[in-house]
Amino acid sequence: MEKFIYLFRGRDNDLQPNSPEAQAEMKKWFNWIDALNKSGNYVAGDPLAKNGKTVSGKKKAITDGPFVEAKEIVGGYLIVNAKDINDAVELSKDCPVFDTDGKVEVRPIQKM
């Protein structure tokens, strides 16, 4: 088995944290992650906070961010085990991010 990272891209979620809609959305995610865990594919994952800093260039300039188009916000990540990239792509297809027209970037984790 190889390791892959899923980067979840999509709109900024504007749901109120304890609203019934937010709870229903979280239930979808928990169910999907639970299924990956039971199949032995889940390794780790977390949502990302909305704030952060960017360090860039030779001068290591620090700016507040990330500030990207709303459709490209990286909202979280998951690491999964899969046979190959095609298997990892198939496993991603049940991700709830697609319900809001989001994207999953599937990337192999390179062994060092």
Summary of the structure (lengths in Angstrom):
residues: 112
radius of gyration: 15.5
end to end distance: 15.6
largest distance: 46.7
contacts: 262
relative contact order: 0.33
helix: 31%
strand: 35%
